[in-house]
Amino acid sequence: MLQETVKTLRDLIAYPTVSADSNLDMIAYLAARLEAAGARVDILRNAAGTKANIWATLGPDTDGGIVLSGHTDVVPVEDQPWSSDPFQMTERDGRLYGRGSCDMKGFIAACLAAAPALAKGAQRRPIHFAFTYDEETGCFGARHLVAELKQRGLKPAIAIIGEPTEMRVIEGHKGCYEYTTEFTGCAGHGSAPDLGVNAVEYAARFVGRLLGLAEQLKARTPQGSRFEPPWTTINVGQMNGGVAHNVIAPTAKLWWEMRPVLRADADFVKSDLKGYVENILLPAMRAVDPETDITTRIEGEVAGLEPVDQNAARDLVARLTGANGADVVAFGTEAGLFQALDIDTVVCGPGSIAQAHQADEYVEISQLEACLDMLSRLAGAPG
């Protein structure tokens, strides 16, 4: 299977599925390969028809079963010092180089190579393949997919998300919630600040509230949290606004994020900010000009994967890989979306996250071999 995996990975890397572009050509390739292995394949397009998820099933048409999930999109390569064509796989020193090689087309290639063996082992328990779009920009494809599963009443038992973990078993990661907050003030001459509404000043007050919340979140650290740092974090990524040093700033924009350990922390932050804006900031702004405003746009709210005591996915993958325990990681995945459907979920896949998004991204061949070993054992596992 290794030779077939390498060949398949070469094919997948050649599809330049950067998130800004369509993934439909790669989806067609995946569909053909899965259908050839005997899977029933659904192609689920986005509203614009420019991108799609794949949901494919081997074995009986029943509840339960195991999902093997990965995303098809990759991050851009512009302004990165690649030593070879990022969309042509090259092999050097036991490594396979190319954009997406570890994040996460290596896992997808292993799944395709293992599909015929998985089909033979799926007589009593279905094996599902979920390959999504736009994970890198907000997990939009996975959100679309899990909504479709919910609408159809489909309930797999276990989900394995093949993000690069060096085949370590990962049972938890923080969420990633990203926002853009825009401030509309009232321009005027800088010599008369009371006659206008300075959007930059109100943005700064909003940032101050965020920093205060960040400190409060440290006190909400769950007992025994294994994350580093162990509490929910807030980061102000970018702020800009205004037009000149002597003009009351008419607009400002703020990009910020939080990484919640618990969903309750995200609710706490959003509720506090809503009250602060509606009861403090907006009344002060609109006392000068009723047309002023503050709006927050959700760029993406990707739930974390919360470690739980009972997790059949963690226990299964630990048996398949021989792992003695499970870890948590800082980076985000689509796992929390599956967990929100009450599917036992774990993250485990080939490659290192340290290589993801980097120039000369690679996956080690030995990592693909370890992944294939896991999938081969899964094919032979009892239903």
Secondary structure, 3 states (H helix, E strand, C coil): CHHHHHHHHHHHHCCCCECCCCCHHHHHHHHHHHHHCCCEEEEEECCCCCCEEEEEEECCCCCCCEEEEEECCECCCCCCCCCCCCCCCEEECCEEECCCHHHHHHHHHHHHHHHHHHHHCCCCCCEEEEEECCCCCCCHHHHHHHHHHHHHCCCCCEEEECCCCCCCCEEEECCEEEEEEEEECECEECCCHHHCECHHHHHHHHHHHHHHHHHHHHHCCCCCCCCCCCCCEEEEEEEEECCCCCEECCEEEEEEEEECCCHHHHHHHHHHHHHHHHHHHHHHHHCCCCCCEEEEEEEEEECCECCCCCCHHHHHHHHHHCCCCCEEECCCCCHHHHHCCCCEEEECCCCCCCCCCCCCCEEEHHHHHHHHHHHHHHHHCCC
